């Protein structure tokens, strides 16, 4: 009886999870614009450097007009657990534009420097909540733009956002890692896991959490802890 009840409840659970993912997907604005195709330089196994002056066109313009052009950073793409790499859309580079911008937003906070600009060119700072939400905006924008040939998956979007919002605090409060614009070091230090997409990606806790509320859209002109 207990086993049969469990089987009976599984379709309802999957339907509930799907509905929550769809509601979250609808809440994220995917009308932002991804410009350019970012390139990173390999330095060590699984260690890369993104250099701004070698990617002059890459940027993301948010739906509210704010523009984010990542500075030079150390990166590992999305910090996806290796056992998930073989799963569709869970490689560290599937959503490279979003992961690079998110890495930059975290690193800009650690360096205490502006991360973006408003439509008038004023420099802006972002909170962790805003940084995580911006990542979701970029992923959805990539899914929605046919030129990127990216599968539309509300479930993937919700799981990735949940993981970084839940486990990204350590990276947000970590130490800055400066990267020279012209002379990129030949050996880079251990990168912080800016996108700690832990094995919790497949956890049932992810599926049962409430659909998160959207943070305040605009960045601010002052740095916030």
ZADO-25289 format. One record per residue (C-alpha): residue in three letters; x, y, z. Coordinates in steps of 0.05 Angstrom, whole numbers, plus 32768, in hexadecimal, padded with zeros to 4 digits. Layout:
[rec ala, [X, Y, Z]];
...
// end
This chain:
[rec unk, [8000, 8000, 8000]];
[rec unk, [8037, 8031, 8012]];
[rec unk, [805C, 8022, 7FD1]];
[rec unk, [801E, 802A, 7FA7]];
[rec unk, [800E, 806C, 7FC8]];
[rec unk, [8055, 8084, 7FB7]];
[rec unk, [804C, 8071, 7F6F]];
[rec unk, [8009, 8094, 7F6D]];
[rec unk, [8028, 80D4, 7F89]];
[rec unk, [8064, 80D7, 7F5A]];
[rec unk, [803E, 80F3, 7F1D]];
[rec unk, [8020, 812A, 7F48]];
[rec unk, [8065, 813B, 7F64]];
[rec unk, [8084, 8140, 7F1E]];
[rec unk, [804A, 816B, 7F08]];
[rec unk, [8053, 8199, 7F44]];
[rec unk, [809E, 819F, 7F35]];
[rec unk, [8090, 81AF, 7EED]];
[rec unk, [805D, 81E4, 7EFF]];
[rec unk, [808E, 8205, 7F2F]];
[rec unk, [80C4, 8206, 7EFA]];
[rec unk, [8095, 8224, 7EC7]];
[rec unk, [807F, 825A, 7EF9]];
[rec unk, [80C7, 826C, 7F07]];
[rec unk, [80D7, 826E, 7EBD]];
[rec unk, [809D, 829D, 7EB1]];
[rec unk, [80B5, 82CB, 7EE9]];
[rec unk, [80FB, 82D4, 7ECA]];
[rec unk, [80FF, 8307, 7E93]];
[rec unk, [8123, 82E8, 7E57]];
[rec unk, [8123, 8324, 7E29]];
[rec unk, [816A, 833A, 7E3A]];
[rec unk, [819E, 833C, 7E02]];
[rec unk, [81DE, 8312, 7E01]];
[rec unk, [8211, 8332, 7DD3]];
[rec unk, [8250, 8311, 7DBA]];
[rec unk, [826D, 82CC, 7DC4]];
[rec unk, [829C, 82C9, 7E00]];
[rec unk, [82DE, 82A5, 7DFC]];
[rec unk, [8308, 828C, 7E37]];
[rec unk, [8351, 8277, 7E3B]];
[rec unk, [8364, 8233, 7E55]];
[rec unk, [839A, 8236, 7E8A]];
[rec unk, [8397, 81F3, 7EAF]];
[rec unk, [8367, 81B8, 7EAE]];
[rec unk, [8323, 81D5, 7EBE]];
[rec unk, [8342, 821A, 7ECB]];
[rec unk, [8333, 8253, 7E9C]];
[rec unk, [833B, 829F, 7E98]];
[rec unk, [830B, 82CF, 7E77]];
[rec unk, [832D, 830F, 7E60]];
[rec unk, [8300, 834B, 7E52]];
[rec unk, [832D, 836E, 7E1F]];
[rec unk, [832E, 832E, 7DF5]];
[rec unk, [82E1, 832D, 7DF6]];
[rec unk, [82CF, 8375, 7DE7]];
[rec unk, [8289, 8365, 7DCD]];
[rec unk, [8270, 8335, 7E02]];
[rec unk, [823C, 8353, 7E31]];
[rec unk, [81F5, 8349, 7E4A]];
[rec unk, [81C0, 837F, 7E49]];
[rec unk, [818A, 8371, 7E7B]];
[rec unk, [8140, 837C, 7E6D]];
[rec unk, [8143, 83BC, 7E96]];
[rec unk, [817B, 83D8, 7E6B]];
[rec unk, [81B5, 83CC, 7E9B]];
[rec unk, [81F4, 83B3, 7E79]];
[rec unk, [8226, 8381, 7E95]];
[rec unk, [8268, 8377, 7E73]];
[rec unk, [8292, 8345, 7E9B]];
[rec unk, [82D8, 835A, 7EB1]];
[rec unk, [8313, 832A, 7EAE]];
[rec unk, [8308, 82F0, 7EDD]];
[rec unk, [831D, 82A9, 7EEE]];
[rec unk, [82E5, 8279, 7EDD]];
[rec unk, [82D3, 8230, 7ED8]];
[rec unk, [8292, 823E, 7EB4]];
[rec unk, [8259, 8221, 7EDC]];
[rec unk, [8272, 81F9, 7F18]];
[rec unk, [8249, 81BC, 7F05]];
[rec unk, [8259, 817B, 7F2A]];
[rec unk, [827E, 814D, 7EFA]];
[rec unk, [824B, 8115, 7EFF]];
[rec unk, [8217, 8144, 7EE0]];
[rec unk, [8243, 8159, 7EA4]];
[rec unk, [8227, 8121, 7E79]];
[rec unk, [81E0, 8138, 7E85]];
[rec unk, [81C2, 8166, 7E50]];
[rec unk, [81CC, 81B0, 7E5E]];
[rec unk, [81F5, 81A3, 7E9E]];
[rec unk, [823A, 81AC, 7E81]];
[rec unk, [8263, 81E6, 7E9E]];
[rec unk, [825C, 820D, 7E5D]];
[rec unk, [8214, 8202, 7E46]];
[rec unk, [8200, 8246, 7E5F]];
[rec unk, [8245, 8267, 7E5A]];
[rec unk, [822D, 82AF, 7E52]];
[rec unk, [8204, 82A9, 7E92]];
[rec unk, [823C, 8287, 7EB9]];
[rec unk, [8270, 82B9, 7EA4]];
[rec unk, [8244, 82F5, 7EB6]];
[rec unk, [8232, 82D4, 7EF8]];
[rec unk, [827C, 82C7, 7F07]];
[rec unk, [828A, 8310, 7EF9]];
[rec unk, [8252, 832A, 7F25]];
[rec unk, [826C, 8301, 7F5F]];
[rec unk, [82B4, 8316, 7F52]];
[rec unk, [82A1, 8360, 7F4B]];
[rec unk, [8280, 835B, 7F8F]];
[rec unk, [82BF, 833D, 7FAD]];
[rec unk, [82EA, 8373, 7F8E]];
[rec unk, [82B7, 83A8, 7FA4]];
[rec unk, [82B3, 83C5, 7F5E]];
[rec unk, [8276, 83D6, 7F32]];
[rec unk, [825D, 839B, 7F09]];
[rec unk, [8230, 83BD, 7ED6]];
[rec unk, [8213, 83FE, 7EBC]];
[rec unk, [81CD, 841B, 7EB6]];
[rec unk, [81B2, 8436, 7E74]];
[rec unk, [81D1, 847A, 7E83]];
[rec unk, [8216, 845C, 7E8F]];
[rec unk, [8216, 8461, 7EDB]];
[rec unk, [823D, 8429, 7EFC]];
[rec unk, [8215, 83F7, 7F25]];
[rec unk, [8220, 83C4, 7F5D]];
[rec unk, [81F6, 8386, 7F67]];
[rec unk, [81E1, 835B, 7FA2]];
[rec unk, [81E9, 8310, 7FA2]];
[rec unk, [819E, 8308, 7F97]];
[rec unk, [81A1, 8334, 7F5A]];
[rec unk, [81DF, 8311, 7F3F]];
[rec unk, [81BD, 82CD, 7F44]];
[rec unk, [817E, 82E9, 7F23]];
[rec unk, [81A6, 8308, 7EEB]];
[rec unk, [81C4, 82C4, 7EDD]];
[rec unk, [817D, 82A9, 7ED6]];
[rec unk, [816C, 82E2, 7EA6]];
[rec unk, [81A7, 82D0, 7E7A]];
[rec unk, [8199, 8286, 7E79]];
[rec unk, [8151, 8293, 7E65]];
[rec unk, [8166, 82C6, 7E31]];
[rec unk, [8195, 8291, 7E14]];
[rec unk, [815C, 825F, 7E13]];
[rec unk, [812D, 8290, 7DF2]];
[rec unk, [815C, 82A8, 7DBB]];
[rec unk, [815C, 8278, 7D80]];
[rec unk, [81A2, 828B, 7D6A]];
[rec unk, [81BF, 8267, 7DA7]];
[rec unk, [819C, 8225, 7D98]];
[rec unk, [818F, 8218, 7DE2]];
[rec unk, [8159, 81E9, 7DFA]];
[rec unk, [8122, 820C, 7E22]];
[rec unk, [8120, 81EC, 7E67]];
[rec unk, [80FC, 820D, 7EA2]];
[rec unk, [8114, 81D4, 7ECE]];
[rec unk, [815D, 81E0, 7EBF]];
[rec unk, [8155, 822B, 7ECA]];
[rec unk, [8134, 8221, 7F0D]];
[rec unk, [8166, 81ED, 7F26]];
[rec unk, [81A3, 8216, 7F13]];
[rec unk, [8187, 8255, 7F32]];
[rec unk, [8174, 822F, 7F71]];
[rec unk, [81BA, 8212, 7F78]];
[rec unk, [81DF, 8254, 7F72]];
[rec unk, [81AE, 827A, 7F9E]];
[rec unk, [81B1, 8243, 7FD3]];
[rec unk, [81FC, 8234, 7FD3]];
[rec unk, [821F, 8271, 7FB6]];
[rec unk, [8229, 8299, 7FF7]];
[rec unk, [8270, 827F, 8003]];
[rec unk, [8286, 8293, 7FBE]];
[rec unk, [8264, 82D7, 7FC4]];
[rec unk, [828B, 82E6, 8004]];
[rec unk, [82CD, 82C7, 7FED]];
[rec unk, [830E, 82E9, 7FDA]];
[rec unk, [8318, 8310, 7F9A]];
[rec unk, [8344, 82F3, 7F63]];
[rec unk, [8360, 832A, 7F38]];
[rec unk, [8371, 831C, 7EEF]];
[rec unk, [839E, 834B, 7EC8]];
[rec unk, [837F, 8366, 7E88]];
[rec unk, [83BE, 8362, 7E5E]];
[rec unk, [83EC, 8331, 7E80]];
[rec unk, [83C2, 82F5, 7E92]];
[rec unk, [83E8, 82C7, 7EC3]];
[rec unk, [83FF, 8285, 7EA5]];
[rec unk, [83EB, 8261, 7EE4]];
[rec unk, [83AB, 8275, 7F08]];
[rec unk, [8397, 8267, 7F4F]];
[rec unk, [835E, 823B, 7F65]];
[rec unk, [831D, 8259, 7F4C]];
[rec unk, [82E4, 8265, 7F7B]];
[rec unk, [82A7, 823D, 7F6C]];
[rec unk, [827C, 8277, 7F58]];
[rec unk, [8245, 824A, 7F3F]];
[rec unk, [8243, 8213, 7F72]];
[rec unk, [8211, 81E6, 7F50]];
[rec unk, [8217, 81AF, 7F83]];
[rec unk, [81FA, 816A, 7F7D]];
[rec unk, [81BD, 818A, 7F9C]];
[rec unk, [81A8, 8199, 7F55]];
[rec unk, [8185, 8157, 7F56]];
[rec unk, [816C, 815C, 7F9D]];
[rec unk, [8122, 8159, 7FAB]];
[rec unk, [812C, 8196, 7FD7]];
[rec unk, [8137, 81BE, 7F98]];
[rec unk, [80F5, 81A8, 7F7C]];
[rec unk, [80CC, 81B8, 7FB9]];
[rec unk, [80E7, 81FE, 7FC8]];
[rec unk, [80B7, 8238, 7FBB]];
[rec unk, [80BF, 825F, 7F7A]];
[rec unk, [80EE, 8298, 7F8E]];
[rec unk, [80DA, 82E0, 7F8A]];
[rec unk, [80FE, 830E, 7F59]];
[rec unk, [812E, 833E, 7F7C]];
[rec unk, [812E, 8389, 7F6F]];
[rec unk, [8140, 8391, 7F26]];
[rec unk, [8170, 83CC, 7F27]];
[rec unk, [81B7, 83CA, 7F3F]];
[rec unk, [81CF, 8401, 7F6E]];
[rec unk, [8205, 8436, 7F68]];
[rec unk, [8222, 8423, 7FAC]];
[rec unk, [8244, 83E4, 7FC3]];
[rec unk, [821D, 83B7, 7FF2]];
[rec unk, [8235, 837D, 801D]];
// end
